[in-house]
Amino acid sequence: MKTEAEIRNTLVRKVLEIPAKKLNLLSDFVSKLENTGSKKSDILSFSGVWSDIDDSVFTDLTEKLSQNRQSTRKPIDESIFN
């Protein structure tokens, strides 16, 4: 198994061999790799959003959730499967 340093050196050599016209594509790919770890922070950015929600609205959203779903449920149109 290669060490981290060996992998990095291999990647640097490969990047140096990439044609100039493909560098933008590589840069975009690397940016996407860098941003994949930020999904957790994106999700956490919603924490506390409902901290000031009215109690009756919160009850309606939580305790009455199953009842609300049943009342808005529509029968499946089975003709779309035929």
C-alpha positions as CSV (number, residue, x, y, z in Angstrom):
1,M,0.0,0.0,0.0
2,K,1.3,3.4,-1.0
3,T,1.9,6.1,1.7
4,E,0.1,9.4,1.5
5,A,3.3,11.1,0.4
6,E,3.7,8.6,-2.5
7,I,0.2,9.1,-3.6
8,R,0.6,12.9,-3.5
9,N,3.8,12.7,-5.5
10,T,2.2,10.5,-8.1
11,L,-0.7,12.9,-8.4
12,V,1.6,15.9,-8.8
13,R,3.5,14.1,-11.6
14,K,0.2,13.3,-13.4
15,V,-1.1,16.8,-13.1
16,L,2.1,18.2,-14.6
17,E,1.5,15.9,-17.6
18,I,-2.1,17.0,-18.2
19,P,-2.5,19.1,-21.4
20,A,-3.2,22.8,-20.7
21,K,-6.6,22.7,-22.4
22,K,-7.8,20.1,-19.8
23,L,-6.6,22.1,-16.7
24,N,-9.9,23.8,-16.2
25,L,-11.7,20.5,-16.2
26,L,-9.2,19.2,-13.6
27,S,-9.7,22.3,-11.5
28,D,-13.5,21.9,-11.5
29,F,-13.1,18.2,-10.5
30,V,-10.8,19.1,-7.6
31,S,-13.2,21.8,-6.5
32,K,-16.0,19.3,-6.4
33,L,-13.9,16.9,-4.3
34,E,-13.1,19.7,-1.9
35,N,-16.8,20.6,-1.5
36,T,-18.0,17.1,-0.8
37,G,-17.1,17.4,2.9
38,S,-19.2,20.5,3.3
39,K,-22.6,18.7,3.1
40,K,-22.6,18.1,6.8
41,S,-22.1,21.8,7.5
42,D,-24.8,22.6,4.9
43,I,-27.2,20.4,6.9
44,L,-26.1,21.8,10.2
45,S,-26.8,25.3,9.0
46,F,-30.5,24.5,9.5
47,S,-30.1,23.8,13.2
48,G,-32.2,26.1,15.3
49,V,-34.4,27.2,12.4
50,W,-37.6,26.2,14.2
51,S,-36.5,27.5,17.6
52,D,-39.1,30.3,17.6
53,I,-41.9,28.3,16.0
54,D,-45.3,28.7,17.6
55,D,-46.3,25.8,19.9
56,S,-49.5,25.0,18.1
57,V,-47.8,24.9,14.7
58,F,-45.1,22.6,16.1
59,T,-47.7,20.3,17.6
60,D,-49.5,20.2,14.3
61,L,-46.3,19.3,12.5
62,T,-45.2,16.6,15.0
63,E,-48.0,15.1,17.0
64,K,-50.5,15.3,14.3
65,L,-48.1,14.3,11.5
66,S,-49.6,10.9,10.8
67,Q,-53.2,12.2,10.9
68,N,-52.2,15.1,8.5
69,R,-50.6,12.7,6.1
70,Q,-53.6,10.4,6.0
71,S,-55.9,13.4,5.3
72,T,-53.9,14.5,2.3
73,R,-53.1,11.1,0.9
74,K,-54.4,10.5,-2.6
75,P,-55.2,7.1,-4.1
76,I,-52.6,5.9,-6.6
77,D,-53.8,6.1,-10.2
78,E,-52.9,2.5,-11.2
79,S,-53.5,3.2,-14.9
80,I,-50.0,4.8,-15.1
81,F,-48.5,1.3,-14.5
82,N,-50.3,-0.3,-17.4
